[in-house]
Each structure stands twice: as C-alpha cells, then as structure tokens.
C-alpha cells in the first residue's frame, strides 16, 4: 500500500499540472450542492462546478474509485478517491503515520499536524501540505483518510496554492454530504 499511495499523490499532482478537466472555465464556486456522485460503498453531493472525470483515468496504474475535477481559470483542482483492501485489523492510527511519511517521501512540505475528521459519523483524519508540481509551481493538498469495513479510503484534494482556500471550502462541503451505502 505504501508505494501505491505515493503514486496516487504523484498522479494527482501531475493531473493538476497537466490541466486535465472539464469544460467549465469558472473560478471559485458557490455553496450550492450539485448532483450526487457514487463510489464503491458511498455517495456524496458534488459542489458547484465539479465534474466526475473517472473515465479519464481508465488504464492508469492506479484504480481510482473516483476522480473529480474543478476548473479554476487557467488551472484545475482535483479530488481523487482511492479504496484499497487493508483488512479488518487495520486502524486509522496505522494509516496516519504511513500516509504522512509518504507525503514527505514525495517532497511534501509544510505538513500540518494531523487532525481528527469525520465522514458520515465515522472517525477519520486529515492534514494539509504543500507539494511541488511539474513545471515549477506549487500545489496545496489536503488528505482525508479512514478505514471502513476493511478498506482504506484516501480522499485527496490538490489545488493551486493561490486558489486552495476556495477549493478546500468546496471539498469540505462535499465531504459533509458523504453517506455510506
């Protein structure tokens, strides 16, 4: 799982830098909730302007459960969700240390202290970081992760540093509507 998570982070940042995304050229976004999107065992409402581009990841080295994109002027933000089997005995504490180490291993810096989070009543953890992206820019990231029914769920936002606040608000809105199925 360790190598896989590092690859997930690198792919997400690469897609951010490459400008993969939908047709919406708007910046920022409203508080309106959009249509529901479903992954394996969960669903949530998309924030305004976000599109499901999971089909664009077919054939990639990582099996993304969902890949969401939001255009933000000349750059994009993305949310990736990866679901991996870890077994019933794995707990959030084990993931917390491994995931933070992985972010550091791929050049993440300014990693915030891990905070408790919640997804549909289940305990999760979250932290933010800064990551260099191809082409010399910097992205800001936020990961939320937890173990649920023997699976590790990694939900990660990557956004241009300058627009991170607005995209992170939308990310939080989407997470607040998360429901296990």
C-alpha positions as CSV (number, residue, x, y, z in Angstrom):
1,X,0.0,0.0,0.0
2,X,2.9,2.4,0.7
3,X,4.1,2.6,-2.9
4,X,0.6,2.8,-4.2
5,X,-0.3,5.8,-2.1
6,X,2.8,7.7,-3.2
7,X,1.9,7.0,-6.8
8,X,-1.6,8.3,-6.1
9,X,-0.3,11.6,-4.8
10,X,2.1,12.0,-7.8
11,X,-0.6,11.2,-10.3
12,X,-3.0,13.7,-8.7
13,X,-0.4,16.4,-8.8
14,X,0.5,15.5,-12.4
15,X,-3.1,15.8,-13.5
16,X,-3.4,19.1,-11.7
17,X,-0.3,20.4,-13.5
18,X,-1.4,19.0,-16.9
19,X,-4.8,20.7,-16.7
20,X,-7.0,17.6,-17.1
21,X,-10.5,18.7,-16.6
22,X,-14.0,19.6,-17.7
23,X,-15.3,22.4,-19.8
24,X,-16.2,24.8,-17.0
25,X,-13.9,27.8,-17.1
26,X,-15.3,29.5,-14.0
27,X,-13.2,30.3,-11.0
28,X,-14.2,29.8,-7.3
29,X,-17.6,28.3,-6.8
30,X,-20.8,28.6,-5.0
31,X,-22.2,26.9,-1.9
32,X,-24.9,25.1,-3.9
33,X,-24.8,21.4,-3.8
34,X,-24.9,19.6,-7.1
35,X,-25.9,16.1,-8.1
36,X,-24.9,13.0,-6.1
37,X,-21.9,11.0,-7.2
38,X,-21.4,7.4,-6.1
39,X,-18.3,5.5,-5.5
40,X,-17.8,2.0,-4.1
41,X,-19.9,1.9,-0.9
42,X,-20.5,5.7,-0.6
43,X,-22.1,8.7,-2.2
44,X,-22.0,12.5,-1.8
45,X,-23.1,15.7,-3.4
46,X,-20.8,17.5,-5.8
47,X,-20.1,21.1,-5.1
48,X,-21.0,23.6,-7.9
49,X,-18.8,23.3,-11.0
50,X,-17.2,19.9,-10.1
51,X,-17.4,17.1,-12.7
52,X,-16.8,13.4,-12.5
53,X,-13.9,12.5,-14.8
54,X,-13.2,9.0,-13.5
55,X,-13.5,7.7,-17.1
56,X,-10.3,9.7,-17.9
57,X,-8.3,7.5,-15.5
58,X,-9.1,4.2,-17.2
59,X,-6.0,2.3,-17.9
60,X,-3.9,4.2,-15.3
61,X,-1.6,2.4,-12.9
62,X,-3.9,3.3,-10.0
63,X,-7.5,2.2,-9.8
64,X,-9.2,5.4,-8.9
65,X,-12.6,4.9,-7.3
66,X,-13.5,8.5,-8.3
67,X,-11.6,11.3,-10.0
68,X,-13.3,14.7,-9.8
69,X,-12.2,18.0,-11.4
70,X,-13.0,21.6,-11.0
71,X,-11.7,24.2,-13.5
72,X,-10.4,27.3,-11.9
73,X,-9.5,29.8,-14.6
74,X,-6.1,28.6,-16.0
75,X,-5.7,25.8,-13.5
76,X,-7.6,22.9,-12.1
77,X,-8.3,21.4,-8.7
78,X,-8.9,17.7,-8.4
79,X,-10.2,15.2,-5.9
80,X,-9.2,11.6,-6.0
81,X,-10.6,8.8,-4.1
82,X,-8.8,5.5,-3.8
83,X,-10.3,2.5,-2.0
84,X,-7.9,-0.3,-1.0
85,X,-8.3,-3.5,0.9
86,X,-6.4,-3.4,4.2
87,X,-8.3,-5.9,6.4
88,X,-10.4,-5.6,9.4
89,X,-7.5,-5.3,11.8
90,X,-6.0,-2.2,10.3
91,X,-6.9,1.0,12.1
92,X,-6.7,4.7,11.4
93,X,-3.6,5.1,13.6
94,X,-1.6,2.8,11.3
95,X,-2.6,4.8,8.2
96,X,-2.0,8.2,9.8
97,X,1.7,7.5,10.3
98,X,2.3,5.8,6.9
99,X,0.4,8.4,4.9
100,X,2.3,11.4,6.5
101,X,5.6,9.6,5.8
102,X,4.6,9.1,2.2
103,X,3.8,12.8,1.7
104,X,7.2,13.6,3.0
105,X,8.9,10.9,0.8
106,X,7.5,12.5,-2.4
107,X,8.6,16.0,-1.4
108,X,5.6,17.3,0.6
109,X,6.5,20.0,3.0
110,X,4.7,22.3,5.5
111,X,2.7,19.3,6.6
112,X,0.1,20.4,9.2
113,X,-0.5,18.4,12.3
114,X,-3.0,15.6,11.8
115,X,-6.5,16.5,13.0
116,X,-9.5,14.3,13.7
117,X,-12.2,14.4,11.0
118,X,-15.4,12.6,10.4
119,X,-17.2,11.0,7.4
120,X,-20.8,10.2,8.0
121,X,-20.2,9.6,11.7
122,X,-17.0,7.6,11.3
123,X,-13.7,8.8,12.6
124,X,-11.2,9.8,10.0
125,X,-8.0,12.0,10.0
126,X,-6.9,14.9,7.8
127,X,-3.9,17.1,7.2
128,X,-2.7,19.6,4.6
129,X,0.6,20.0,2.8
130,X,2.4,21.9,0.0
131,X,3.8,19.9,-2.9
132,X,5.9,21.0,-5.9
133,X,4.3,20.2,-9.2
134,X,5.9,19.6,-12.6
135,X,6.6,23.0,-14.3
136,X,7.9,24.6,-11.1
137,X,4.7,25.6,-9.4
138,X,3.3,24.6,-6.0
139,X,0.1,22.9,-5.1
140,X,-1.6,22.7,-1.8
141,X,-3.1,19.4,-0.8
142,X,-5.4,18.0,1.8
143,X,-5.9,14.4,2.5
144,X,-8.7,12.8,4.5
145,X,-8.4,9.1,5.2
146,X,-10.0,6.3,7.2
147,X,-10.6,2.6,7.5
148,X,-14.2,1.5,6.8
149,X,-15.3,-2.2,6.7
150,X,-11.8,-3.4,5.9
151,X,-10.9,-0.8,3.3
152,X,-8.7,2.2,3.4
153,X,-10.3,5.2,1.8
154,X,-8.0,8.0,0.7
155,X,-9.7,11.2,-0.3
156,X,-7.3,13.8,-1.6
157,X,-7.7,17.4,-2.8
158,X,-5.0,19.0,-4.9
159,X,-5.4,22.7,-5.9
160,X,-3.2,25.6,-7.0
161,X,-1.8,27.2,-3.9
162,X,-3.4,30.6,-4.7
163,X,-6.9,29.1,-5.0
164,X,-6.7,26.5,-2.3
165,X,-9.0,28.2,0.2
166,X,-12.0,28.3,-2.2
167,X,-11.4,24.8,-3.4
168,X,-10.9,23.5,0.1
169,X,-14.3,25.0,1.1
170,X,-15.9,23.1,-1.7
171,X,-14.1,19.9,-0.7
172,X,-15.4,20.3,2.8
173,X,-18.9,20.8,1.5
174,X,-18.7,17.6,-0.5
175,X,-17.3,15.7,2.5
176,X,-20.1,16.9,4.7
177,X,-22.6,15.3,2.4
178,X,-20.8,11.9,2.4
179,X,-23.0,8.9,3.1
180,X,-22.0,5.3,3.4
181,X,-24.3,2.9,1.4
